[in-house]
Structure formats: C-alpha cells, structure tokens
Amino acid sequence: MLIALKELSELVDIPVRTIRFYIQKGLVDRPIGERKAAKYSDKHVEQCLQVKKWSSAGLSLDAIANALQSPPEDIPEPPKKSGQLSVINSIYIAKGVTLQVDTEHASLNHEQIQAIINSVIEELGR
C-alpha cells in the first residue's frame, strides 16, 4: 500500500506538519519519491504510530530517537481511548487461514513477520 502524505496523516491521526518534522528529525523514514509524487508505505504508518505511542508515554523526541536505535523493553503502554486507531495487518495465507498482526503491539519487524508467514505456509503444505 502506497499513500499520499495527507492520507498518512489522516490514518495515524498526526498532523502533516508533525510528520514532516518527524522525517526531518529522522524518526520516520523519508518518503518514496519526491515532492508531490512522494508516497508512504505500511512501514511509515508503523513508524508514525510507534513515535506517537512513545510520545504519549511521555518520552521526549530525543529519547524516542534513542529508543528507535535500540528499543527499550520498559516503555509503559498509554491507556487506550475510545475511537483510538490501531493498524492491524491482515495477511492472507491460504483458504480459511488469515494472519492478523497488530504491528503497534507485536514488536515484530517485517522480516520476523515474513518468517512466521513462511513457517505457517510450510506447515500447511505438509
């Protein structure tokens, strides 16, 4: 999924200006492409939600930058609010089998998720 900056902003409930600031500070990756053709992927969504979560937990942007280098284990989860957005990736594996991953809480990177998918597909093939 590739989306425009405005769509990313609406999806993660973070102002466009703030997302641009996060990119400038290195908290979120630069977009794919330049200027008006710039697009954002699922990874950008995950990064924005991670920064938002840690910011809500009271971490400064400097602490978040450090945490992105080596994620700490003891960051408290902010309380959930009614209507709060949570991005769930729904991955089709086989007929009747779908893997759902809440990337905000699962603490899995793309490679780990892919390894799980491959393992499940391999097991179904037996």
N, CA, C and O atoms as CSV, one atom per row, in Angstrom:
chain,resi,resn,atom,element,x,y,z
A,1,MET,N,N,0.848,-1.175,0.000
A,1,MET,CA,C,0.000,0.000,0.000
A,1,MET,C,C,0.892,1.235,0.000
A,1,MET,O,O,1.732,1.397,0.885
A,2,LEU,N,N,0.715,2.090,-0.971
A,2,LEU,CA,C,1.400,3.375,-1.003
A,2,LEU,C,C,0.348,4.475,-0.967
A,2,LEU,O,O,-0.618,4.453,-1.730
A,3,ILE,N,N,0.550,5.440,-0.067
A,3,ILE,CA,C,-0.432,6.500,0.120
A,3,ILE,C,C,0.255,7.864,0.130
A,3,ILE,O,O,1.470,7.961,0.305
A,4,ALA,N,N,-0.537,8.904,-0.057
A,4,ALA,CA,C,-0.040,10.280,-0.015
A,4,ALA,C,C,0.116,10.730,1.440
A,4,ALA,O,O,-0.405,10.096,2.358
A,5,LEU,N,N,0.833,11.820,1.631
A,5,LEU,CA,C,1.089,12.340,2.977
A,5,LEU,C,C,-0.205,12.672,3.702
A,5,LEU,O,O,-0.338,12.378,4.890
A,6,LYS,N,N,-1.153,13.278,3.012
A,6,LYS,CA,C,-2.418,13.633,3.651
A,6,LYS,C,C,-3.142,12.383,4.144
A,6,LYS,O,O,-3.711,12.383,5.236
A,7,GLU,N,N,-3.122,11.322,3.344
A,7,GLU,CA,C,-3.762,10.067,3.750
A,7,GLU,C,C,-3.042,9.458,4.959
A,7,GLU,O,O,-3.686,8.947,5.876
A,8,LEU,N,N,-1.712,9.515,4.957
A,8,LEU,CA,C,-0.935,9.027,6.100
A,8,LEU,C,C,-1.325,9.799,7.353
A,8,LEU,O,O,-1.547,9.215,8.414
A,9,SER,N,N,-1.404,11.108,7.216
A,9,SER,CA,C,-1.772,11.973,8.335
A,9,SER,C,C,-3.129,11.594,8.915
A,9,SER,O,O,-3.288,11.495,10.132
A,10,GLU,N,N,-4.099,11.383,8.043
A,10,GLU,CA,C,-5.444,11.010,8.493
A,10,GLU,C,C,-5.454,9.621,9.121
A,10,GLU,O,O,-6.142,9.386,10.114
A,11,LEU,N,N,-4.695,8.711,8.541
A,11,LEU,CA,C,-4.666,7.331,9.021
A,11,LEU,C,C,-4.088,7.220,10.428
A,11,LEU,O,O,-4.617,6.480,11.258
A,12,VAL,N,N,-3.007,7.951,10.703
A,12,VAL,CA,C,-2.338,7.850,12.001
A,12,VAL,C,C,-2.754,8.958,12.976
A,12,VAL,O,O,-2.320,8.977,14.128
A,13,ASP,N,N,-3.599,9.876,12.500
A,13,ASP,CA,C,-4.080,10.989,13.319
A,13,ASP,C,C,-2.930,11.841,13.857
A,13,ASP,O,O,-2.864,12.165,15.043
A,14,ILE,N,N,-2.027,12.191,12.940
A,14,ILE,CA,C,-0.902,13.080,13.239
A,14,ILE,C,C,-0.908,14.154,12.153
A,14,ILE,O,O,-1.013,13.821,10.973
A,15,PRO,N,N,-0.799,15.429,12.520
A,15,PRO,CA,C,-0.801,16.485,11.507
A,15,PRO,C,C,0.339,16.321,10.492
A,15,PRO,O,O,1.419,15.836,10.829
A,16,VAL,N,N,0.081,16.733,9.251
A,16,VAL,CA,C,1.070,16.661,8.170
A,16,VAL,C,C,2.363,17.339,8.598
A,16,VAL,O,O,3.451,16.801,8.390
A,17,ARG,N,N,2.247,18.492,9.181
A,17,ARG,CA,C,3.427,19.257,9.607
A,17,ARG,C,C,4.272,18.470,10.616
A,17,ARG,O,O,5.502,18.508,10.572
A,18,THR,N,N,3.603,17.765,11.515
A,18,THR,CA,C,4.310,16.968,12.525
A,18,THR,C,C,5.031,15.788,11.864
A,18,THR,O,O,6.165,15.470,12.222
A,19,ILE,N,N,4.374,15.145,10.904
A,19,ILE,CA,C,5.019,14.028,10.199
A,19,ILE,C,C,6.262,14.525,9.475
A,19,ILE,O,O,7.306,13.874,9.509
A,20,ARG,N,N,6.154,15.677,8.821
A,20,ARG,CA,C,7.331,16.250,8.146
A,20,ARG,C,C,8.453,16.518,9.148
A,20,ARG,O,O,9.626,16.292,8.848
A,21,PHE,N,N,8.092,17.000,10.333
A,21,PHE,CA,C,9.088,17.257,11.377
A,21,PHE,C,C,9.743,15.943,11.823
A,21,PHE,O,O,10.958,15.885,12.011
A,22,TYR,N,N,8.933,14.892,11.990
A,22,TYR,CA,C,9.475,13.589,12.368
A,22,TYR,C,C,10.457,13.078,11.310
A,22,TYR,O,O,11.489,12.496,11.642
A,23,ILE,N,N,10.128,13.299,10.040
A,23,ILE,CA,C,11.026,12.886,8.956
A,23,ILE,C,C,12.325,13.677,9.037
A,23,ILE,O,O,13.411,13.112,8.908
A,24,GLN,N,N,12.213,14.984,9.250
A,24,GLN,CA,C,13.393,15.847,9.356
A,24,GLN,C,C,14.293,15.411,10.514
A,24,GLN,O,O,15.518,15.459,10.402
A,25,LYS,N,N,13.680,14.982,11.636
A,25,LYS,CA,C,14.442,14.551,12.811
A,25,LYS,C,C,14.952,13.119,12.683
A,25,LYS,O,O,15.708,12.658,13.538
A,26,GLY,N,N,14.547,12.400,11.615
A,26,GLY,CA,C,14.999,11.027,11.419
A,26,GLY,C,C,14.193,9.999,12.191
A,26,GLY,O,O,14.614,8.848,12.309
A,27,LEU,N,N,13.040,10.393,12.721
A,27,LEU,CA,C,12.196,9.461,13.471
A,27,LEU,C,C,11.341,8.616,12.534
A,27,LEU,O,O,10.923,7.512,12.882
A,28,VAL,N,N,11.087,9.149,11.343
A,28,VAL,CA,C,10.313,8.455,10.311
A,28,VAL,C,C,11.133,8.522,9.030
A,28,VAL,O,O,11.741,9.551,8.734
A,29,ASP,N,N,11.154,7.433,8.270
A,29,ASP,CA,C,11.905,7.386,7.014
A,29,ASP,C,C,11.388,8.412,6.014
A,29,ASP,O,O,10.226,8.815,6.051
A,30,ARG,N,N,12.279,8.822,5.121
A,30,ARG,CA,C,11.885,9.721,4.041
A,30,ARG,C,C,10.891,8.995,3.135
A,30,ARG,O,O,10.907,7.766,3.057
A,31,PRO,N,N,10.032,9.741,2.458
A,31,PRO,CA,C,9.046,9.093,1.580
A,31,PRO,C,C,9.693,8.455,0.362
A,31,PRO,O,O,10.863,8.686,0.058
A,32,ILE,N,N,8.909,7.659,-0.313
A,32,ILE,CA,C,9.327,7.060,-1.572
A,32,ILE,C,C,8.976,8.073,-2.656
A,32,ILE,O,O,7.804,8.409,-2.824
A,33,GLY,N,N,9.963,8.560,-3.387
A,33,GLY,CA,C,9.720,9.603,-4.385
A,33,GLY,C,C,9.922,10.981,-3.781
A,33,GLY,O,O,10.253,11.114,-2.603
A,34,GLU,N,N,9.723,11.988,-4.585
A,34,GLU,CA,C,9.966,13.367,-4.156
A,34,GLU,C,C,8.736,14.242,-4.354
A,34,GLU,O,O,7.909,13.983,-5.228
A,35,ARG,N,N,8.629,15.258,-3.551
A,35,ARG,CA,C,7.602,16.307,-3.623
A,35,ARG,C,C,6.198,15.752,-3.770
A,35,ARG,O,O,5.768,14.929,-2.962
A,36,LYS,N,N,5.472,16.197,-4.803
A,36,LYS,CA,C,4.067,15.786,-4.962
A,36,LYS,C,C,3.915,14.310,-5.285
A,36,LYS,O,O,2.854,13.730,-5.052
A,37,ALA,N,N,4.966,13.695,-5.820
A,37,ALA,CA,C,4.909,12.262,-6.144
A,37,ALA,C,C,5.305,11.394,-4.944
A,37,ALA,O,O,5.308,10.168,-5.049
A,38,ALA,N,N,5.634,12.007,-3.823
A,38,ALA,CA,C,6.067,11.257,-2.641
A,38,ALA,C,C,4.941,10.367,-2.128
A,38,ALA,O,O,3.785,10.781,-2.046
A,39,LYS,N,N,5.306,9.140,-1.786
A,39,LYS,CA,C,4.337,8.169,-1.268
A,39,LYS,C,C,4.882,7.548,0.011
A,39,LYS,O,O,6.087,7.542,0.264
A,40,TYR,N,N,3.968,7.031,0.799
A,40,TYR,CA,C,4.305,6.461,2.091
A,40,TYR,C,C,3.741,5.042,2.175
A,40,TYR,O,O,2.657,4.762,1.664
A,41,SER,N,N,4.493,4.151,2.828
A,41,SER,CA,C,4.148,2.735,2.884
A,41,SER,C,C,3.659,2.332,4.279
A,41,SER,O,O,3.545,3.158,5.185
A,42,ASP,N,N,3.377,1.042,4.415
A,42,ASP,CA,C,2.989,0.488,5.724
A,42,ASP,C,C,4.074,0.755,6.768
A,42,ASP,O,O,3.776,0.988,7.940
A,43,LYS,N,N,5.321,0.718,6.336
A,43,LYS,CA,C,6.428,0.965,7.268
A,43,LYS,C,C,6.344,2.379,7.845
A,43,LYS,O,O,6.613,2.581,9.029
A,44,HIS,N,N,5.973,3.354,7.017
A,44,HIS,CA,C,5.811,4.727,7.502
A,44,HIS,C,C,4.671,4.809,8.520
A,44,HIS,O,O,4.771,5.520,9.520
A,45,VAL,N,N,3.593,4.077,8.256
A,45,VAL,CA,C,2.464,4.034,9.197
A,45,VAL,C,C,2.950,3.488,10.535
A,45,VAL,O,O,2.676,4.069,11.586
A,46,GLU,N,N,3.671,2.371,10.493
A,46,GLU,CA,C,4.193,1.756,11.717
A,46,GLU,C,C,5.106,2.721,12.473
A,46,GLU,O,O,5.010,2.850,13.693
A,47,GLN,N,N,5.993,3.399,11.734
A,47,GLN,CA,C,6.925,4.321,12.379
A,47,GLN,C,C,6.175,5.474,13.044
A,47,GLN,O,O,6.484,5.842,14.178
A,48,CYS,N,N,5.201,6.040,12.352
A,48,CYS,CA,C,4.422,7.145,12.923
A,48,CYS,C,C,3.687,6.704,14.182
A,48,CYS,O,O,3.677,7.416,15.186
A,49,LEU,N,N,3.072,5.522,14.122
A,49,LEU,CA,C,2.349,5.026,15.289
A,49,LEU,C,C,3.285,4.725,16.455
A,49,LEU,O,O,2.919,4.925,17.613
A,50,GLN,N,N,4.490,4.247,16.153
A,50,GLN,CA,C,5.470,3.979,17.214
A,50,GLN,C,C,5.893,5.282,17.886
A,50,GLN,O,O,5.942,5.364,19.114
A,51,VAL,N,N,6.197,6.294,17.085
A,51,VAL,CA,C,6.590,7.591,17.645
A,51,VAL,C,C,5.437,8.169,18.459
A,51,VAL,O,O,5.646,8.709,19.545
A,52,LYS,N,N,4.235,8.057,17.936
A,52,LYS,CA,C,3.051,8.569,18.644
A,52,LYS,C,C,2.864,7.845,19.978
A,52,LYS,O,O,2.576,8.476,20.995
A,53,LYS,N,N,3.029,6.526,19.974
A,53,LYS,CA,C,2.869,5.725,21.201
A,53,LYS,C,C,3.889,6.146,22.257
A,53,LYS,O,O,3.543,6.379,23.415
A,54,TRP,N,N,5.152,6.239,21.837
A,54,TRP,CA,C,6.188,6.602,22.800
A,54,TRP,C,C,6.049,8.041,23.264
A,54,TRP,O,O,6.345,8.351,24.418
A,55,SER,N,N,5.608,8.913,22.391
A,55,SER,CA,C,5.377,10.305,22.776
A,55,SER,C,C,4.241,10.382,23.798
A,55,SER,O,O,4.318,11.134,24.770
A,56,SER,N,N,3.181,9.591,23.564
A,56,SER,CA,C,2.055,9.544,24.502
A,56,SER,C,C,2.462,8.978,25.853
A,56,SER,O,O,1.860,9.295,26.878
A,57,ALA,N,N,3.505,8.126,25.845
A,57,ALA,CA,C,4.002,7.540,27.091
A,57,ALA,C,C,4.923,8.509,27.834
A,57,ALA,O,O,5.409,8.198,28.921
A,58,GLY,N,N,5.164,9.698,27.239
A,58,GLY,CA,C,5.945,10.719,27.923
A,58,GLY,C,C,7.392,10.837,27.509
A,58,GLY,O,O,8.137,11.605,28.119
A,59,LEU,N,N,7.823,10.102,26.487
A,59,LEU,CA,C,9.221,10.190,26.046
A,59,LEU,C,C,9.436,11.453,25.212
A,59,LEU,O,O,8.564,11.860,24.444
A,60,SER,N,N,10.596,12.059,25.374
A,60,SER,CA,C,10.971,13.205,24.549
A,60,SER,C,C,11.359,12.704,23.168
A,60,SER,O,O,11.594,11.510,22.984
A,61,LEU,N,N,11.429,13.607,22.192
A,61,LEU,CA,C,11.820,13.191,20.842
A,61,LEU,C,C,13.243,12.652,20.820
A,61,LEU,O,O,13.542,11.737,20.053
A,62,ASP,N,N,14.132,13.206,21.653
A,62,ASP,CA,C,15.493,12.674,21.736
A,62,ASP,C,C,15.489,11.245,22.283
A,62,ASP,O,O,16.218,10.382,21.794
A,63,ALA,N,N,14.659,11.007,23.304
A,63,ALA,CA,C,14.562,9.663,23.879
A,63,ALA,C,C,13.957,8.697,22.862
A,63,ALA,O,O,14.355,7.535,22.789
A,64,ILE,N,N,12.997,9.182,22.081
A,64,ILE,CA,C,12.397,8.341,21.041
A,64,ILE,C,C,13.438,7.998,19.986
A,64,ILE,O,O,13.507,6.856,19.531
A,65,ALA,N,N,14.249,8.979,19.591
A,65,ALA,CA,C,15.312,8.725,18.608
A,65,ALA,C,C,16.262,7.657,19.128
A,65,ALA,O,O,16.659,6.764,18.379
A,66,ASN,N,N,16.628,7.737,20.398
A,66,ASN,CA,C,17.497,6.719,21.002
A,66,ASN,C,C,16.794,5.366,21.059
A,66,ASN,O,O,17.408,4.333,20.795
A,67,ALA,N,N,15.509,5.372,21.402
A,67,ALA,CA,C,14.752,4.127,21.500
A,67,ALA,C,C,14.615,3.454,20.138
A,67,ALA,O,O,14.569,2.227,20.055
A,68,LEU,N,N,14.550,4.240,19.080
A,68,LEU,CA,C,14.453,3.663,17.744
A,68,LEU,C,C,15.740,2.941,17.357
A,68,LEU,O,O,15.711,2.000,16.564
A,69,GLN,N,N,16.862,3.376,17.914
A,69,GLN,CA,C,18.136,2.716,17.655
A,69,GLN,C,C,18.219,1.375,18.373
A,69,GLN,O,O,18.708,0.395,17.810
A,70,SER,N,N,17.741,1.329,19.614
A,70,SER,CA,C,17.693,0.079,20.394
A,70,SER,C,C,16.463,0.158,21.293
A,70,SER,O,O,16.527,0.713,22.389
A,71,PRO,N,N,15.342,-0.397,20.829
A,71,PRO,CA,C,14.075,-0.269,21.550
A,71,PRO,C,C,14.141,-0.794,22.980
A,71,PRO,O,O,14.561,-1.928,23.210
A,72,PRO,N,N,13.726,0.036,23.945
A,72,PRO,CA,C,13.678,-0.402,25.338
A,72,PRO,C,C,12.481,-1.319,25.566
A,72,PRO,O,O,11.504,-1.288,24.818
A,73,GLU,N,N,12.574,-2.127,26.603
A,73,GLU,CA,C,11.508,-3.073,26.907
A,73,GLU,C,C,10.498,-2.506,27.903
A,73,GLU,O,O,9.395,-3.038,28.029
A,74,ASP,N,N,10.859,-1.439,28.610
A,74,ASP,CA,C,10.032,-0.999,29.729
A,74,ASP,C,C,9.236,0.272,29.481
A,74,ASP,O,O,8.912,0.975,30.438
A,75,ILE,N,N,8.908,0.594,28.237
A,75,ILE,CA,C,8.091,1.777,27.972
A,75,ILE,C,C,6.641,1.415,28.282
A,75,ILE,O,O,6.106,0.459,27.721
A,76,PRO,N,N,6.002,2.179,29.176
A,76,PRO,CA,C,4.628,1.839,29.532
A,76,PRO,C,C,3.672,2.105,28.369
A,76,PRO,O,O,3.858,3.040,27.589
A,77,GLU,N,N,2.657,1.268,28.275
A,77,GLU,CA,C,1.622,1.450,27.257
A,77,GLU,C,C,0.675,2.550,27.733
A,77,GLU,O,O,0.172,2.482,28.855
A,78,PRO,N,N,0.421,3.564,26.897
A,78,PRO,CA,C,-0.580,4.551,27.298
A,78,PRO,C,C,-1.957,3.900,27.284
A,78,PRO,O,O,-2.198,2.971,26.513
A,79,PRO,N,N,-2.867,4.386,28.141
A,79,PRO,CA,C,-4.198,3.770,28.171
A,79,PRO,C,C,-4.918,3.961,26.834
A,79,PRO,O,O,-4.769,4.992,26.179
A,80,LYS,N,N,-5.693,2.959,26.444
A,80,LYS,CA,C,-6.466,3.031,25.199
A,80,LYS,C,C,-7.649,3.981,25.404
A,80,LYS,O,O,-8.221,4.070,26.491
A,81,LYS,N,N,-7.997,4.688,24.319
A,81,LYS,CA,C,-9.126,5.611,24.341
A,81,LYS,C,C,-10.149,5.146,23.312
A,81,LYS,O,O,-9.789,4.557,22.293
A,82,SER,N,N,-11.396,5.406,23.577
A,82,SER,CA,C,-12.449,5.067,22.622
A,82,SER,C,C,-12.167,5.744,21.290
A,82,SER,O,O,-11.851,6.933,21.245
A,83,GLY,N,N,-12.280,4.992,20.219
A,83,GLY,CA,C,-12.048,5.537,18.889
A,83,GLY,C,C,-10.595,5.597,18.478
A,83,GLY,O,O,-10.281,6.097,17.398
A,84,GLN,N,N,-9.691,5.095,19.322
A,84,GLN,CA,C,-8.265,5.130,19.022
A,84,GLN,C,C,-7.951,4.206,17.860
A,84,GLN,O,O,-8.453,3.084,17.791
A,85,LEU,N,N,-7.109,4.689,16.942
A,85,LEU,CA,C,-6.732,3.926,15.760
A,85,LEU,C,C,-5.688,2.878,16.104
A,85,LEU,O,O,-4.733,3.147,16.833
A,86,SER,N,N,-5.880,1.699,15.578
A,86,SER,CA,C,-4.891,0.641,15.686
A,86,SER,C,C,-4.800,-0.023,14.323
A,86,SER,O,O,-5.813,-0.464,13.778
A,87,VAL,N,N,-3.603,-0.100,13.770
A,87,VAL,CA,C,-3.425,-0.683,12.453
A,87,VAL,C,C,-3.173,-2.176,12.598
A,87,VAL,O,O,-2.206,-2.600,13.231
A,88,ILE,N,N,-4.053,-2.957,12.007
A,88,ILE,CA,C,-3.933,-4.410,12.024
A,88,ILE,C,C,-3.667,-4.857,10.595
A,88,ILE,O,O,-4.466,-4.583,9.699
A,89,ASN,N,N,-2.551,-5.542,10.374
A,89,ASN,CA,C,-2.268,-6.098,9.057
A,89,ASN,C,C,-2.926,-7.466,8.982
A,89,ASN,O,O,-2.695,-8.330,9.829
A,90,SER,N,N,-3.745,-7.650,7.960
A,90,SER,CA,C,-4.414,-8.920,7.732
A,90,SER,C,C,-3.765,-9.559,6.514
A,90,SER,O,O,-3.861,-9.038,5.403
A,91,ILE,N,N,-3.098,-10.700,6.733
A,91,ILE,CA,C,-2.296,-11.340,5.693
A,91,ILE,C,C,-2.937,-12.669,5.311
A,91,ILE,O,O,-3.047,-13.576,6.136
A,92,TYR,N,N,-3.354,-12.773,4.063
A,92,TYR,CA,C,-3.955,-14.000,3.560
A,92,TYR,C,C,-2.860,-15.059,3.432
A,92,TYR,O,O,-1.832,-14.827,2.796
A,93,ILE,N,N,-3.088,-16.215,4.037
A,93,ILE,CA,C,-2.126,-17.309,3.983
A,93,ILE,C,C,-2.621,-18.393,3.026
A,93,ILE,O,O,-1.899,-18.806,2.118
A,94,ALA,N,N,-3.831,-18.839,3.232
A,94,ALA,CA,C,-4.448,-19.879,2.408
A,94,ALA,C,C,-5.950,-19.794,2.640
A,94,ALA,O,O,-6.409,-19.054,3.510
A,95,LYS,N,N,-6.706,-20.546,1.868
A,95,LYS,CA,C,-8.149,-20.527,2.027
A,95,LYS,C,C,-8.511,-20.853,3.477
A,95,LYS,O,O,-8.171,-21.917,3.994
A,96,GLY,N,N,-9.208,-19.913,4.118
A,96,GLY,CA,C,-9.616,-20.095,5.510
A,96,GLY,C,C,-8.557,-19.746,6.537
A,96,GLY,O,O,-8.806,-19.853,7.738
A,97,VAL,N,N,-7.380,-19.331,6.092
A,97,VAL,CA,C,-6.292,-19.003,7.024
A,97,VAL,C,C,-5.799,-17.583,6.754
A,97,VAL,O,O,-5.269,-17.292,5.682
A,98,THR,N,N,-5.979,-16.708,7.737
A,98,THR,CA,C,-5.517,-15.331,7.651
A,98,THR,C,C,-4.753,-15.006,8.925
A,98,THR,O,O,-5.211,-15.307,10.027
A,99,LEU,N,N,-3.604,-14.399,8.772
A,99,LEU,CA,C,-2.797,-13.976,9.919
A,99,LEU,C,C,-3.056,-12.496,10.152
A,99,LEU,O,O,-2.938,-11.687,9.231
A,100,GLN,N,N,-3.409,-12.142,11.384
A,100,GLN,CA,C,-3.594,-10.738,11.728
A,100,GLN,C,C,-2.484,-10.319,12.682
A,100,GLN,O,O,-2.242,-10.968,13.700
A,101,VAL,N,N,-1.817,-9.225,12.338
A,101,VAL,CA,C,-0.706,-8.726,13.145
A,101,VAL,C,C,-0.967,-7.278,13.512
A,101,VAL,O,O,-1.122,-6.425,12.638
A,102,ASP,N,N,-1.013,-7.006,14.801
A,102,ASP,CA,C,-1.105,-5.633,15.305
A,102,ASP,C,C,0.332,-5.150,15.456
A,102,ASP,O,O,0.963,-5.372,16.489
A,103,THR,N,N,0.846,-4.487,14.420
A,103,THR,CA,C,2.256,-4.122,14.382
A,103,THR,C,C,2.642,-3.137,15.471
A,103,THR,O,O,3.816,-3.036,15.827
A,104,GLU,N,N,1.676,-2.416,16.000
A,104,GLU,CA,C,1.975,-1.464,17.068
A,104,GLU,C,C,2.338,-2.176,18.366
A,104,GLU,O,O,3.140,-1.669,19.151
A,105,HIS,N,N,1.749,-3.351,18.591
A,105,HIS,CA,C,1.971,-4.056,19.851
A,105,HIS,C,C,2.779,-5.336,19.714
A,105,HIS,O,O,3.279,-5.855,20.712
A,106,ALA,N,N,2.917,-5.852,18.506
A,106,ALA,CA,C,3.566,-7.150,18.324
A,106,ALA,C,C,5.083,-7.096,18.465
A,106,ALA,O,O,5.705,-8.124,18.731
A,107,SER,N,N,5.685,-5.943,18.297
A,107,SER,CA,C,7.149,-5.804,18.370
A,107,SER,C,C,7.850,-6.747,17.405
A,107,SER,O,O,8.896,-7.309,17.731
A,108,LEU,N,N,7.281,-6.921,16.220
A,108,LEU,CA,C,7.883,-7.748,15.179
A,108,LEU,C,C,8.240,-6.856,13.996
A,108,LEU,O,O,7.470,-5.974,13.618
A,109,ASN,N,N,9.414,-7.093,13.414
A,109,ASN,CA,C,9.767,-6.344,12.212
A,109,ASN,C,C,9.268,-7.113,10.990
A,109,ASN,O,O,8.748,-8.222,11.115
A,110,HIS,N,N,9.430,-6.519,9.816
A,110,HIS,CA,C,8.928,-7.136,8.586
A,110,HIS,C,C,9.540,-8.517,8.348
A,110,HIS,O,O,8.846,-9.433,7.905
A,111,GLU,N,N,10.821,-8.672,8.636
A,111,GLU,CA,C,11.487,-9.950,8.417
A,111,GLU,C,C,10.916,-11.035,9.336
A,111,GLU,O,O,10.731,-12.176,8.911
A,112,GLN,N,N,10.639,-10.681,10.586
A,112,GLN,CA,C,10.081,-11.656,11.529
A,112,GLN,C,C,8.669,-12.070,11.114
A,112,GLN,O,O,8.305,-13.243,11.194
A,113,ILE,N,N,7.882,-11.091,10.670
A,113,ILE,CA,C,6.523,-11.403,10.205
A,113,ILE,C,C,6.589,-12.327,8.995
A,113,ILE,O,O,5.836,-13.296,8.903
A,114,GLN,N,N,7.495,-12.023,8.065
A,114,GLN,CA,C,7.641,-12.862,6.871
A,114,GLN,C,C,8.067,-14.276,7.249
A,114,GLN,O,O,7.606,-15.243,6.642
A,115,ALA,N,N,8.941,-14.407,8.246
A,115,ALA,CA,C,9.376,-15.734,8.698
A,115,ALA,C,C,8.197,-16.518,9.272
A,115,ALA,O,O,8.085,-17.722,9.041
A,116,ILE,N,N,7.324,-15.849,10.012
A,116,ILE,CA,C,6.137,-16.511,10.560
A,116,ILE,C,C,5.238,-16.979,9.416
A,116,ILE,O,O,4.750,-18.109,9.420
A,117,ILE,N,N,5.026,-16.098,8.441
A,117,ILE,CA,C,4.188,-16.437,7.287
A,117,ILE,C,C,4.758,-17.655,6.559
A,117,ILE,O,O,4.031,-18.601,6.256
A,118,ASN,N,N,6.052,-17.624,6.285
A,118,ASN,CA,C,6.693,-18.745,5.581
A,118,ASN,C,C,6.567,-20.040,6.368
A,118,ASN,O,O,6.339,-21.102,5.788
A,119,SER,N,N,6.713,-19.960,7.680
A,119,SER,CA,C,6.611,-21.144,8.529
A,119,SER,C,C,5.198,-21.731,8.490
A,119,SER,O,O,5.027,-22.947,8.397
A,120,VAL,N,N,4.193,-20.863,8.560
A,120,VAL,CA,C,2.807,-21.331,8.521
A,120,VAL,C,C,2.496,-21.940,7.159
A,120,VAL,O,O,1.859,-22.990,7.081
A,121,ILE,N,N,2.935,-21.294,6.091
A,121,ILE,CA,C,2.710,-21.815,4.741
A,121,ILE,C,C,3.380,-23.177,4.570
A,121,ILE,O,O,2.805,-24.097,3.986
A,122,GLU,N,N,4.600,-23.291,5.085
A,122,GLU,CA,C,5.323,-24.574,5.011
A,122,GLU,C,C,4.584,-25.655,5.778
A,122,GLU,O,O,4.463,-26.785,5.305
A,123,GLU,N,N,4.090,-25.313,6.962
A,123,GLU,CA,C,3.375,-26.284,7.791
A,123,GLU,C,C,2.072,-26.712,7.117
A,123,GLU,O,O,1.700,-27.883,7.181
A,124,LEU,N,N,1.385,-25.784,6.482
A,124,LEU,CA,C,0.139,-26.131,5.779
A,124,LEU,C,C,0.400,-27.033,4.581
A,124,LEU,O,O,-0.469,-27.809,4.185
A,125,GLY,N,N,1.588,-26.932,4.007
A,125,GLY,CA,C,1.940,-27.749,2.849
A,125,GLY,C,C,2.246,-29.193,3.191
A,125,GLY,O,O,2.319,-30.042,2.302
A,126,ARG,N,N,2.426,-29.478,4.467
A,126,ARG,CA,C,2.763,-30.866,4.873
A,126,ARG,C,C,1.560,-31.744,4.919
A,126,ARG,O,O,1.671,-32.928,5.239
